[in-house]
Amino acid sequence: MLCMGFLFSLGCVEPVEPEFDFESGVIFVEGLISNDPKTSIVRVSQNSMGGNEFIPNATVSVRNTDTNVVTGLFEANDRYLLPEDFTAAVGDTFELTVTLPDGRQYQSLPEEIRDSVPILDIEARYDPELVFREASESFVPGHTLHVSFEDPEEGNNYYFWRFTSFENLSFCQRCFNGIFRNGACQNNSPSESEIRKSFYTYRCETSCWRIRFNESVETFADEFSNGSLIERLPVGNVLLYTKEDILVQLQQYALSESAYRYYQILKDIVDNNGGFNAPPPAALIGNMFAVHDENEFVIGRFTATSVVSRYLFIDRTTISESQIEERIMVQNEEFGEVPLPTRKTAPCEELPNRTGVRPTGWINN
């Protein structure tokens, strides 16, 4: 259901799939903050014919409703992040405010941080046919992440998992029809006779890691297991994109019931439409509202939660199955990958999917 007075009424918002058309211009606000600023992120975008487009230069902040302390987020790589000195504790209540450059303002209902549940154990199990991918029309290999934890007896508990993975990255730049010069790929021109291949690749100047994220939504409610030991619950798939050893940081979040219902609907949308990159069949309403226009629908949700993280290093050198990215590379072999003799490396640029900062828990190998 969608309550008519949901914009100003606590407890009257439920995630729904409305029956109106999914039109261009709809605002998306997806925010999750926790007691760990490094796992907190807010994305603000607008739907268009070309997909969701990030909205830069917005003013984004969270307010502790108990202390009235307001913390501003900063913009970095098409997202808004909390400062490293941000603090939050169990029981604190926060609300999110987003003001667009044109003055439109959006706000969330208050969210209280629930107590986290410790992870007792984490393990990875390899499967040569882990998931079926429609793009390749075949099964692909990878590891399933499993967690064990002791569910508290008090009250109902709701869980949500995300993971971030890190792999060694050998090449930091690839230039098609040109060469790497002055910090960027320069297009080929007739006067540059030395360019003899369709593309050139450049090794990373320093240690560099490729960052990947989970491709599914994983949730759990203790409705039928309250107070029980939960053992080896599958909470994510780490696909074999490469055979490089991989470090996985798994994050376990404690959700409110309303947040759990929202992520359950999001899970259904993702599972039925082929992942995060697929357009949703209908809008997903959470706890965000337009401050000055009660008739405007805002897509997305703000969630305040506590998180616990565990790291797992996976050795993949003995795997015999073909890696996923190898199938892509084979299509380009005819063009060659030999960099120009004048320059053979490129810097490890800090990006959402790349970092030169050594990940916590990385084993030197």
TORNU-957772 format. One record per residue (C-alpha): x, y negated, z; residue in one letter. Coordinates in steps of 0.1 Angstrom, whole numbers, plus 5000, padded with zeros to 4 digits. Example, Ala and Ser with C-alpha at 12.3 -4.5 7.8 and 13.67 -1.06 7.14 Angstrom:
<recs>
512350455078A 513750115071S 
</recs>
This chain:
<recs>
500050005000M 500949634996L 499549415023C 498149085010M 499748885038G 503049065038F 505148755032L 504648625067F 503548935086S 506049165104L 505349535101G 503049485071C 505649565044V 505949905029E 508049994999P 505750044970V 505850094932E 503449814921P 501149844891E 502249524875F 504549504844D 508249494849F 508949154833E 512148964826S 513148694852G 512348904883V 514848844911I 516649134927F 518249114962V 519949414976E 521749365009G 523249595035L 525249465064I 526649675093S 528949655123N 531849715097D 532149405074P 534049615048K 530949825042T 528649525039S 527549385006I 524749174991V 523949164954R 521748894938V 520648944902S 517948864877Q 516249104853N 516549024816S 516349204783M 519949304786G 519649444821G 520249294856N 522548984854E 524448874885F 523548524898I 526648334908P 526948024930N 524048124953A 524148034990T 523948365009V 523848395047S 522748615075V 521348485108R 521548665142N 518048595154T 519048655190D 521948405191T 520948185161N 524448225147V 524548195109V 527348365089T 527848265053G 528848525027L 531448455000F 531248544963E 533748794949A 533549014918N 529748974912D 528749034948R 528548854981Y 530648975010L 530948905048L 534048755063P 536349005080E 535748845114D 531948915113F 530649095143T 527449285150A 526349525177A 523649775183V 520449595192G 521349275173D 518649155149T 519548985116F 517748825087E 519048745052L 518648415033T 519448354997V 519248014980T 519748014942L 521547724925P 518147594912D 516747574947G 514647884948R 514948054982Q 514448404994Y 514348545029Q 514148885045S 512149005075L 514249065106P 516149395108E 517449535141E 520749745141I 520150095154R 522750305172D 524950525150S 525350895153V 528951035152P 530051265124I 531451585139L 532951735108D 533151665070I 534251915043E 534251945006A 533152254986R 534252294950Y 531752404923D 532852454887P 529252374876E 528252124902L 525651914882V 524151904848F 524751584828R 522351494800E 524951274783A 527251574777S 524451834777E 526652054800S 527452124836F 530451934851V 532652034880P 533251864913G 533051884951H 529951854973T 530451665005L 529051825037H 528651665071V 527851805105S 526451595134F 524451625166E 521051465161D 519951275193P 516851395211E 515551045218E 513150915192G 513150965155N 516350925136N 516850835099Y 520150865080Y 521650725048F 524950815032W 527250635008R 530850724998F 533750544982T 536550744965S 540150644955F 542350814929E 545750714916N 545450504885L 548350534860S 547150284833F 546049934842C 545249794807Q 544149914773R 544049674744C 542049744712F 543249584680N 545749374699G 548449364725I 548649264762F 550048914764R 549848624789N 547648834813G 545048934788A 544549144756C 545248924726Q 543349014694N 545249144664N 546048894636S 547448954601P 550748784612S 551449034639E 552749314618S 554249494648E 550749604658I 550349934641R 547850124663K 544150074671S 544850044708F 547750024732Y 547750134769T 549949984796Y 551050154828R 550349984862C 553249774874E 552649874910T 550750144929S 547050124919C 543950314928W 540650364908R 537550314930I 534450514924R 531150524942F 528350774948N 525950824919E 522950934940S 520850824970V 521251055000E 518851035030T 517751255059F 515051235086A 515051445117D 511251515117E 511751895118F 515251905135S 515051645163N 517751705188G 519351985168S 522952045156L 522951965118I 525652175102E 527052135067R 524351905053L 525151815016P 525351435013V 527051354980G 528751484949N 532351394940V 532651474903L 535851584887L 536451274865Y 540251334868T 542451594884K 544251334904E 544051404942D 541251194957I 540551024990L 536851005000V 535550765026Q 532050875037L 529850635054Q 526850745076Q 524250485083Y 521550475110A 518350345094L 515050215106S 511950395095E 510950125070S 514450125055A 514250505053Y 510950495034R 512450235010Y 515550445002Y 513350754998Q 511450574970I 514750454955L 516050814956K 512950924937D 513550654911I 517250734907V 516751114906D 514051084879N 515750834857N 519350954855G 521250744880G 521750384892F 522350254857N 518850364845A 516150104845P 513450164872P 510050264858P 508350014881A 509449744906A 510549834941L 509249604968I 511149595001G 511249335029N 512349025008M 510048745000F 510048404982A 509948125008V 508047874987H 505948094964D 503948374980E 502848494946N 506348574935E 507448934938F 511048994949V 512649324942I 515049484967G 515649505004R 517849375032F 519049645057T 520949585089A 522449905103T 525350065122S 527850285103V 530450545111V 533050645085S 535150955080R 537951005055Y 538651325036L 541651385013F 540951644985I 543851814967D 542651884932R 545952004916T 544952374914T 541652324897I 541552494863S 538352344848E 538652054825S 538251704839Q 535351494827I 537451204814E 539651434794E 536651494771R 536451124764I 540151074758M 540351354732V 538151144709Q 540850874709N 543951084705E 544151014668E 544850644675F 547750714699G 548650564733E 552250444729V 552650084743P 554649824724L 558349834733P 558249464743T 555949534772R 554949864788K 553149764820T 550249554833A 549349424868P 546949614891C 544149354891E 541849354921E 538349454908L 535249624922P 536549954907N 540249894913R 542649804940T 546349764947G 545849784985V 546850124998R 543550295011P 543350395047T 543950765050G 545850805017W 548351085019I 551651005001N 552151274975N 
</recs>
